[in-house]
Amino acid sequence: MPSRQRRIRIHRAAIDAALPRDRSISVDRGVALITLDLASPVPPFEQVRSQIAAQVSAGTLAAGTRLPPVRRMAQDLGLAVNTVARAYRELETAGIVETRGRGGTIVTAAGNPVRAQLQAAAADYAALVHDLGVTAEEALAIVHSSLNHSAPGQPDQPRST
């Protein structure tokens, strides 16, 4: 029996040597979303979780961005479905993403305090627009105009972006 185990280990080592040391997947326009380091002592689910969280914090993944389905990400990375599902669950527990059933897993603004504040202000503004009976087009034109001009009390000059 020990010789069989040795053969399996040798065979497994040969397979591991033939595989690349890292795997990555892309989302949208070739931007790398996740890169796994197979030689790292950090478990794969934690690599997935931490890289998504870091990209949300950095603004690379904006609020409202839809993450790939668990099965597709698992297949693209060569991981078990439960490994990716665990990463998504931990992100959801932290409030970084929200799972909407068939709607997929969506990045929330909670992962970035500035975006969370902007989203709350936008929700308040949308409620005010609705209460006043203003059309969405007019409300957006007002926001656009405000963004392109300086703060109150300052000369009206377009802001550079």
N, CA, C and O of each residue as an XYZ file, in Angstrom:
644
protein
N       0.813     -1.201      0.000
C       0.000      0.000      0.000
C       0.857      1.266      0.000
O       0.518      2.205     -0.721
N       1.951      1.346      0.768
C       2.760      2.555      0.768
C       3.305      2.900     -0.617
O       3.403      4.078     -0.963
N       3.665      1.881     -1.422
C       4.196      2.183     -2.757
C       3.133      2.859     -3.621
O       3.453      3.728     -4.432
N       1.878      2.465     -3.453
C       0.798      3.104     -4.215
C       0.679      4.578     -3.830
O       0.516      5.435     -4.699
N       0.758      4.871     -2.546
C       0.683      6.251     -2.105
C       1.849      7.059     -2.657
O       1.681      8.221     -3.028
N       3.013      6.459     -2.714
C       4.172      7.147     -3.237
C       3.958      7.480     -4.712
O       4.297      8.575     -5.161
N       3.394      6.530     -5.464
C       3.131      6.772     -6.889
C       2.139      7.922     -7.064
O       2.298      8.767     -7.945
N       1.140      7.938     -6.229
C       0.151      9.012     -6.325
C       0.813     10.348     -6.042
O       0.551     11.331     -6.734
N       1.666     10.391     -5.035
C       2.351     11.643     -4.712
C       3.253     12.080     -5.856
O       3.275     13.258     -6.211
N       3.979     11.167     -6.421
C       4.857     11.504     -7.546
C       4.013     11.990     -8.721
O       4.332     12.992     -9.361
N       2.945     11.270     -8.986
C       2.060     11.664    -10.078
C       1.488     13.049     -9.819
O       1.447     13.883    -10.723
N       1.048     13.300     -8.597
C       0.485     14.605     -8.237
C       1.545     15.700     -8.382
O       1.248     16.792     -8.867
N       2.774     15.409     -7.965
C       3.858     16.377     -8.088
C       4.144     16.687     -9.552
O       4.438     17.831     -9.898
N       4.062     15.691    -10.400
C       4.282     15.913    -11.831
C       3.183     16.802    -12.414
O       3.446     17.676    -13.240
N       1.969     16.567    -11.975
C       0.852     17.409    -12.442
C       1.049     18.837    -11.951
O       0.905     19.785    -12.723
N       1.379     18.998    -10.663
C       1.583     20.333    -10.103
C       2.711     21.074    -10.815
O       2.613     22.279    -11.047
N       3.785     20.356    -11.162
C       4.905     20.992    -11.839
C       4.512     21.465    -13.241
O       5.048     22.453    -13.744
N       3.577     20.755    -13.859
C       3.159     21.113    -15.210
C       2.184     22.287    -15.228
O       2.025     22.950    -16.253
N       1.533     22.544    -14.093
C       0.559     23.641    -14.022
C       1.257     24.971    -13.792
O       2.309     25.013    -13.155
N       0.692     26.049    -14.295
C       1.263     27.359    -14.001
C       1.114     27.664    -12.508
O       0.217     27.131    -11.856
N       1.969     28.501    -11.974
C       1.959     28.833    -10.556
C       0.808     29.759    -10.184
O       0.416     29.825     -9.019
N       0.271     30.468    -11.155
C      -0.859     31.325    -10.840
C      -1.921     31.189    -11.916
O      -1.642     30.789    -13.046
N      -3.115     31.524    -11.546
C      -4.243     31.498    -12.475
C      -4.949     32.828    -12.332
O      -5.035     33.371    -11.231
N      -5.453     33.356    -13.423
C      -6.185     34.608    -13.300
C      -7.401     34.576    -14.199
O      -7.453     33.823    -15.171
N      -8.374     35.397    -13.867
C      -9.554     35.559    -14.705
C      -9.747     37.043    -14.944
O      -9.241     37.878    -14.195
N     -10.470     37.354    -15.976
C     -10.711     38.744    -16.319
C     -12.194     39.034    -16.321
O     -13.020     38.153    -16.562
N     -12.513     40.274    -16.051
C     -13.870     40.759    -16.166
C     -13.776     42.079    -16.899
O     -13.022     42.959    -16.482
N     -14.504     42.238    -17.955
C     -14.648     43.528    -18.595
C     -13.337     44.143    -19.058
O     -12.511     44.524    -18.228
N     -13.136     44.242    -20.319
C     -12.030     44.961    -20.948
C     -10.659     44.469    -20.524
O      -9.716     45.259    -20.471
N     -10.522     43.193    -20.222
C      -9.223     42.624    -19.942
C      -8.605     42.997    -18.608
O      -7.433     42.689    -18.387
N      -9.325     43.641    -17.712
C      -8.788     43.993    -16.403
C      -8.801     42.734    -15.545
O      -9.842     42.095    -15.394
N      -7.649     42.375    -14.983
C      -7.579     41.173    -14.154
C      -8.369     41.392    -12.880
O      -8.163     42.377    -12.171
N      -9.256     40.490    -12.597
C     -10.056     40.568    -11.377
C      -9.382     39.787    -10.263
O      -9.190     40.303     -9.162
N      -9.029     38.565    -10.545
C      -8.463     37.683     -9.530
C      -7.251     36.962    -10.111
O      -7.294     36.460    -11.234
N      -6.176     36.917     -9.339
C      -5.013     36.110     -9.696
C      -4.697     35.229     -8.501
O      -4.452     35.723     -7.400
N      -4.705     33.931     -8.722
C      -4.405     32.984     -7.645
C      -2.942     32.591     -7.693
O      -2.394     32.335     -8.765
N      -2.318     32.544     -6.537
C      -0.956     32.045     -6.412
C      -1.060     30.671     -5.771
O      -1.310     30.552     -4.572
N      -0.868     29.645     -6.570
C      -1.030     28.283     -6.084
C       0.057     27.870     -5.101
O      -0.119     26.915     -4.345
N       1.184     28.587     -5.107
C       2.262     28.258     -4.185
C       2.107     28.976     -2.849
O       2.855     28.701     -1.911
N       1.158     29.879     -2.753
C       0.958     30.663     -1.537
C       0.349     29.813     -0.421
O      -0.460     28.922     -0.680
N       0.747     30.096      0.823
C       0.127     29.396      1.954
C      -1.287     29.923      2.252
O      -2.024     29.313      3.026
N      -1.661     31.048      1.641
C      -2.993     31.622      1.844
C      -4.011     30.774      1.080
O      -3.824     30.518     -0.110
N      -5.075     30.339      1.738
C      -6.067     29.486      1.059
C      -6.698     30.217     -0.135
O      -6.848     31.439     -0.108
N      -7.060     29.475     -1.169
C      -7.640     30.089     -2.371
C      -8.879     30.950     -2.093
O      -9.032     32.010     -2.700
N      -9.776     30.511     -1.179
C     -10.972     31.309     -0.920
C     -10.578     32.676     -0.356
O     -11.223     33.680     -0.657
N      -9.520     32.718      0.460
C      -9.075     33.980      1.050
C      -8.403     34.863     -0.001
O      -8.530     36.087      0.048
N      -7.697     34.259     -0.943
C      -7.109     35.038     -2.035
C      -8.207     35.696     -2.864
O      -8.099     36.867     -3.227
N      -9.255     34.947     -3.162
C     -10.387     35.484     -3.929
C     -11.060     36.601     -3.137
O     -11.295     37.686     -3.669
N     -11.369     36.341     -1.870
C     -12.057     37.317     -1.027
C     -11.257     38.600     -0.880
O     -11.792     39.693     -1.069
N      -9.990     38.475     -0.548
C      -9.177     39.666     -0.286
C      -8.939     40.488     -1.542
O      -8.893     41.716     -1.472
N      -8.788     39.837     -2.686
C      -8.563     40.588     -3.922
C      -9.821     41.338     -4.359
O      -9.731     42.468     -4.841
N     -10.977     40.728     -4.197
C     -12.225     41.437     -4.532
C     -12.415     42.605     -3.572
O     -12.751     43.708     -4.004
N     -12.206     42.381     -2.276
C     -12.366     43.447     -1.281
C     -11.409     44.604     -1.567
O     -11.795     45.769     -1.468
N     -10.176     44.291     -1.917
C      -9.189     45.335     -2.215
C      -9.597     46.137     -3.448
O      -9.425     47.355     -3.481
N     -10.137     45.458     -4.462
C     -10.536     46.164     -5.674
C     -11.769     47.023     -5.439
O     -11.920     48.068     -6.072
N     -12.646     46.605     -4.548
C     -13.807     47.438     -4.203
C     -13.323     48.681     -3.463
O     -13.774     49.788     -3.755
N     -12.403     48.509     -2.501
C     -11.862     49.643     -1.741
C     -11.133     50.627     -2.645
O     -11.234     51.840     -2.456
N     -10.406     50.114     -3.617
C      -9.639     50.969     -4.522
C     -10.515     51.640     -5.577
O     -10.079     52.574     -6.251
N     -11.744     51.164     -5.716
C     -12.635     51.743     -6.720
C     -12.541     51.068     -8.080
O     -13.238     51.466     -9.014
N     -11.695     50.057     -8.207
C     -11.586     49.305     -9.456
C     -12.902     48.609     -9.764
O     -13.332     48.562    -10.916
N     -13.534     48.074     -8.740
C     -14.868     47.492     -8.868
C     -15.841     48.469     -8.219
O     -15.911     48.562     -6.994
N     -16.579     49.186     -9.031
C     -17.495     50.208     -8.540
C     -18.778     49.577     -8.006
O     -19.128     48.447     -8.344
N     -19.461     50.338     -7.168
C     -20.763     49.896     -6.662
C     -21.670     49.625     -7.853
O     -21.724     50.408     -8.801
N     -22.374     48.515     -7.790
C     -23.267     48.127     -8.880
C     -22.642     47.167     -9.869
O     -23.344     46.620    -10.719
N     -21.331     46.946     -9.778
C     -20.657     46.008    -10.672
C     -21.106     44.591    -10.352
O     -21.142     44.189     -9.189
N     -21.440     43.852    -11.371
C     -21.891     42.468    -11.189
C     -20.688     41.539    -11.278
O     -19.952     41.556    -12.265
N     -20.495     40.734    -10.252
C     -19.405     39.759    -10.256
C     -19.818     38.545    -11.080
O     -21.007     38.280    -11.252
N     -18.834     37.813    -11.586
C     -19.174     36.596    -12.332
C     -19.907     35.608    -11.428
O     -19.682     35.591    -10.218
N     -20.783     34.785    -12.007
C     -21.440     33.755    -11.199
C     -20.400     32.836    -10.550
O     -19.312     32.633    -11.089
N     -20.746     32.297     -9.406
C     -19.838     31.430     -8.646
C     -19.293     30.307     -9.525
O     -18.088     30.058     -9.535
N     -20.158     29.641    -10.251
C     -19.705     28.493    -11.059
C     -18.730     28.905    -12.143
O     -17.754     28.203    -12.408
N     -18.994     30.055    -12.779
C     -18.091     30.491    -13.846
C     -16.737     30.888    -13.278
O     -15.701     30.541    -13.846
N     -16.733     31.617    -12.150
C     -15.453     32.000    -11.551
C     -14.680     30.767    -11.106
O     -13.467     30.682    -11.299
N     -15.385     29.818    -10.514
C     -14.731     28.585    -10.071
C     -14.116     27.850    -11.267
O     -12.984     27.370    -11.193
N     -14.852     27.768    -12.341
C     -14.340     27.086    -13.535
C     -13.138     27.832    -14.114
O     -12.135     27.214    -14.473
N     -13.240     29.166    -14.206
C     -12.150     29.953    -14.774
C     -10.877     29.864    -13.949
O      -9.776     29.881    -14.498
N     -11.023     29.767    -12.622
C      -9.866     29.691    -11.743
C      -9.425     28.261    -11.461
O      -8.371     28.044    -10.862
N     -10.213     27.293    -11.882
C      -9.883     25.896    -11.610
C     -10.077     25.535    -10.151
O      -9.345     24.708     -9.608
N     -11.061     26.152     -9.517
C     -11.355     25.895     -8.105
C     -12.674     25.153     -7.966
O     -13.460     25.068     -8.909
N     -12.899     24.624     -6.786
C     -14.187     24.013     -6.483
C     -15.220     25.124     -6.315
O     -14.895     26.218     -5.853
N     -16.446     24.840     -6.688
C     -17.524     25.816     -6.585
C     -17.676     26.303     -5.141
O     -17.894     27.492     -4.907
N     -17.562     25.393     -4.180
C     -17.716     25.774     -2.768
C     -16.626     26.733     -2.291
O     -16.855     27.514     -1.367
N     -15.447     26.684     -2.908
C     -14.364     27.599     -2.531
C     -14.743     29.028     -2.887
O     -14.592     29.935     -2.068
N     -15.236     29.234     -4.104
C     -15.655     30.571     -4.539
C     -16.903     30.993     -3.773
O     -17.030     32.157     -3.391
N     -17.821     30.063     -3.545
C     -19.039     30.379     -2.794
C     -18.694     30.870     -1.388
O     -19.335     31.788     -0.876
N     -17.688     30.263     -0.767
C     -17.279     30.703      0.573
C     -16.732     32.130      0.516
O     -17.047     32.944      1.385
N     -15.927     32.441     -0.484
C     -15.393     33.800     -0.627
C     -16.527     34.802     -0.794
O     -16.522     35.858     -0.161
N     -17.505     34.475     -1.649
C     -18.652     35.363     -1.865
C     -19.464     35.527     -0.579
O     -19.913     36.630     -0.269
N     -19.655     34.427      0.176
C     -20.407     34.505      1.439
C     -19.712     35.439      2.428
O     -20.360     36.242      3.099
N     -18.405     35.327      2.509
C     -17.666     36.183      3.440
C     -17.713     37.646      2.996
O     -17.778     38.546      3.833
N     -17.682     37.883      1.699
C     -17.815     39.251      1.188
C     -19.208     39.801      1.493
O     -19.369     40.976      1.822
N     -20.202     38.934      1.380
C     -21.574     39.356      1.672
C     -21.743     39.649      3.162
O     -22.396     40.625      3.531
N     -21.165     38.821      4.011
C     -21.232     39.038      5.459
C     -20.585     40.373      5.827
O     -21.050     41.062      6.735
N     -19.520     40.734      5.124
C     -18.828     41.998      5.381
C     -19.560     43.188      4.769
O     -19.191     44.336      5.015
N     -20.599     42.918      3.968
C     -21.362     44.005      3.357
C     -20.734     44.563      2.097
O     -21.141     45.623      1.623
N     -19.755     43.872      1.550
C     -19.060     44.360      0.354
C     -19.835     44.015     -0.904
O     -19.827     44.775     -1.873
N     -20.507     42.866     -0.891
C     -21.349     42.473     -2.022
C     -22.730     42.091     -1.503
O     -22.937     41.882     -0.308
N     -23.648     42.010     -2.428
C     -25.028     41.619     -2.112
C     -25.451     40.602     -3.161
O     -25.299     40.834     -4.360
N     -25.980     39.478     -2.705
C     -26.451     38.458     -3.632
C     -27.936     38.652     -3.848
O     -28.713     38.730     -2.897
N     -28.321     38.730     -5.114
C     -29.711     38.989     -5.466
C     -30.336     37.808     -6.206
O     -31.053     37.996     -7.188
N     -30.068     36.611     -5.742
C     -30.634     35.422     -6.379
C     -30.227     35.343     -7.838
O     -29.039     35.332     -8.160
N     -31.213     35.289     -8.717
C     -30.928     35.221    -10.147
C     -30.311     36.509    -10.689
O     -29.771     36.530    -11.795
N     -30.397     37.586     -9.900
C     -29.808     38.865    -10.296
C     -28.300     38.885    -10.149
O     -27.641     39.815    -10.615
N     -27.749     37.870     -9.508
C     -26.306     37.761     -9.374
C     -25.772     38.404     -8.112
O     -26.525     38.817     -7.230
N     -24.455     38.477     -8.050
C     -23.764     39.072     -6.917
C     -23.266     40.439     -7.352
O     -22.513     40.561     -8.318
N     -23.694     41.464     -6.627
C     -23.440     42.844     -6.996
C     -22.586     43.506     -5.925
O     -22.795     43.284     -4.732
N     -21.616     44.327     -6.354
C     -20.797     45.089     -5.425
C     -21.660     46.200     -4.828
O     -22.348     46.918     -5.554
N     -21.618     46.336     -3.495
C     -22.370     47.401     -2.823
C     -21.441     48.581     -2.567
O     -20.223     48.461     -2.694
N     -22.012     49.694     -2.216
C     -21.216     50.872     -1.889
C     -20.601     50.766     -0.498
O     -19.715     51.547     -0.152
N     -21.058     49.816      0.292
C     -20.584     49.692      1.674
C     -19.096     49.368      1.762
O     -18.472     49.619      2.793
N     -18.530     48.823      0.715
C     -17.106     48.490      0.736
C     -16.227     49.729      0.675
O     -15.030     49.649      0.952
N     -16.800     50.873      0.316
C     -16.043     52.107      0.195
C     -16.847     53.216      0.869
O     -17.924     53.564      0.384
N     -16.359     53.777      1.967
C     -17.128     54.768      2.724
C     -17.538     55.995      1.899
O     -18.640     56.516      2.076
N     -16.668     56.454      1.008
C     -17.001     57.620      0.179
C     -18.164     57.284     -0.740
O     -19.104     58.068     -0.875
N     -18.099     56.129     -1.366
C     -19.184     55.722     -2.262
C     -20.483     55.478     -1.497
O     -21.570     55.759     -2.001
N     -20.364     54.955     -0.284
C     -21.559     54.737      0.537
C     -22.233     56.069      0.850
O     -23.458     56.174      0.802
N     -21.438     57.078      1.169
C     -21.988     58.404      1.450
C     -22.630     58.988      0.194
O     -23.711     59.572      0.263
N     -21.968     58.832     -0.953
C     -22.539     59.325     -2.206
C     -23.835     58.598     -2.556
O     -24.792     59.218     -3.021
N     -23.868     57.280     -2.333
C     -25.074     56.525     -2.638
C     -26.231     56.958     -1.741
O     -27.370     57.052     -2.198
N     -25.945     57.222     -0.472
C     -26.992     57.689      0.447
C     -27.510     59.059      0.018
O     -28.716     59.304      0.040
N     -26.592     59.956     -0.376
C     -27.001     61.288     -0.839
C     -27.819     61.179     -2.122
O     -28.796     61.906     -2.301
N     -27.425     60.276     -3.009
C     -28.164     60.078     -4.259
C     -29.567     59.550     -3.985
O     -30.525     59.959     -4.641
N     -29.693     58.635     -3.011
C     -31.013     58.102     -2.657
C     -31.898     59.204     -2.081
O     -33.089     59.273     -2.388
N     -31.313     60.070     -1.242
C     -32.078     61.201     -0.693
C     -32.518     62.141     -1.808
O     -33.661     62.599     -1.828
N     -31.609     62.425     -2.736
C     -31.924     63.312     -3.855
C     -33.025     62.693     -4.729
O     -33.945     63.390     -5.157
N     -32.927     61.398     -4.987
C     -33.945     60.725     -5.807
C     -35.317     60.804     -5.132
O     -36.330     61.005     -5.802
N     -35.348     60.648     -3.820
C     -36.622     60.750     -3.095
C     -37.184     62.171     -3.195
O     -38.389     62.343     -3.379
N     -36.335     63.179     -3.079
C     -36.768     64.571     -3.199
C     -37.295     64.859     -4.601
O     -38.324     65.516     -4.761
N     -36.586     64.365     -5.615
C     -37.012     64.541     -7.007
C     -38.399     63.933     -7.202
O     -39.265     64.540     -7.831
N     -38.603     62.752     -6.668
C     -39.897     62.074     -6.782
C     -40.997     62.870     -6.075
O     -42.085     63.066     -6.616
N     -40.693     63.324     -4.858
C     -41.679     64.084     -4.072
C     -42.070     65.394     -4.759
O     -43.221     65.823     -4.677
N     -41.113     66.023     -5.434
C     -41.382     67.293     -6.113
C     -41.996     67.112     -7.499
O     -42.439     68.081     -8.115
N     -42.024     65.889     -7.983
C     -42.602     65.617     -9.296
C     -41.711     66.036    -10.453
O     -42.200     66.259    -11.560
N     -40.423     66.145    -10.216
C     -39.468     66.526    -11.255
C     -39.116     65.280    -12.068
O     -38.999     64.187    -11.513
N     -38.946     65.445    -13.374
C     -38.597     64.292    -14.217
C     -37.156     63.874    -13.960
O     -36.334     64.674    -13.512
N     -36.868     62.637    -14.246
C     -35.508     62.119    -14.072
C     -34.528     62.877    -14.958
O     -33.403     63.158    -14.543
N     -34.953     63.211    -16.183
C     -34.074     63.925    -17.109
C     -33.693     65.296    -16.547
O     -32.529     65.693    -16.607
N     -34.679     66.018    -16.001
C     -34.407     67.340    -15.437
C     -33.516     67.224    -14.195
O     -32.602     68.027    -14.006
N     -33.782     66.235    -13.363
C     -32.977     66.039    -12.155
C     -31.527     65.724    -12.520
O     -30.600     66.247    -11.900
N     -31.333     64.877    -13.516
C     -29.973     64.543    -13.947
C     -29.279     65.747    -14.565
O     -28.073     65.921    -14.386
N     -30.025     66.590    -15.296
C     -29.451     67.799    -15.878
C     -28.983     68.750    -14.773
O     -27.942     69.395    -14.905
N     -29.747     68.834    -13.692
C     -29.366     69.682    -12.559
C     -28.086     69.152    -11.913
O     -27.180     69.925    -11.599
N     -28.012     67.848    -11.718
C     -26.806     67.244    -11.133
C     -25.614     67.481    -12.049
O     -24.538     67.861    -11.587
N     -25.802     67.259    -13.337
C     -24.716     67.446    -14.299
C     -24.217     68.883    -14.264
O     -23.010     69.126    -14.262
N     -25.135     69.823    -14.239
C     -24.764     71.238    -14.176
C     -23.991     71.538    -12.888
O     -22.989     72.253    -12.916
N     -24.449     71.000    -11.780
C     -23.778     71.228    -10.502
C     -22.376     70.633    -10.485
O     -21.458     71.224     -9.918
N     -22.208     69.484    -11.096
C     -20.896     68.853    -11.130
C     -19.911     69.621    -11.998
O     -18.704     69.586    -11.754
N     -20.418     70.308    -13.003
C     -19.549     71.030    -13.926
C     -19.249     72.455    -13.503
O     -18.515     73.161    -14.194
N     -19.797     72.888    -12.389
C     -19.558     74.243    -11.901
C     -19.007     74.198    -10.492
O     -19.167     73.209     -9.776
N     -18.357     75.279    -10.104
C     -17.706     75.306     -8.791
C     -18.728     75.333     -7.662
O     -19.929     75.477     -7.889
N     -18.231     75.193     -6.462
C     -19.064     75.164     -5.257
C     -19.729     76.514     -5.042
O     -19.235     77.524     -5.543
N     -20.849     76.558     -4.300
C     -21.515     77.827     -4.013
C     -20.546     78.817     -3.381
O     -19.726     78.455     -2.537
N     -20.655     80.069     -3.804
C     -19.777     81.096     -3.286
C     -18.490     81.240     -4.073
O     -17.734     82.184     -3.843
N     -18.227     80.341     -4.983
C     -17.052     80.385     -5.830
C     -17.458     80.869     -7.211
O     -18.614     80.701     -7.598
N     -16.540     81.468     -7.967
C     -16.885     81.885     -9.332
C     -17.300     80.685    -10.156
O     -16.751     79.595     -9.996
N     -18.280     80.885    -11.048
C     -18.765     79.789    -11.895
C     -17.760     79.480    -12.992
O     -17.730     80.131    -14.036
N     -16.943     78.479    -12.732
C     -15.984     78.014    -13.723
C     -16.084     76.500    -13.767
O     -16.202     75.849    -12.729
N     -16.037     75.941    -14.968
C     -16.092     74.481    -15.039
C     -14.941     73.863    -14.276
O     -13.822     74.375    -14.297
N     -15.218     72.762    -13.603
C     -14.184     72.039    -12.879
C     -13.469     71.117    -13.839
O     -14.079     70.543    -14.741
N     -12.175     70.977    -13.640
C     -11.429     70.023    -14.473
C     -11.572     68.651    -13.853
O     -11.496     68.507    -12.633
N     -11.781     67.632    -14.692
C     -11.935     66.269    -14.180
C     -10.891     65.367    -14.730
O     -10.868     64.180    -14.405
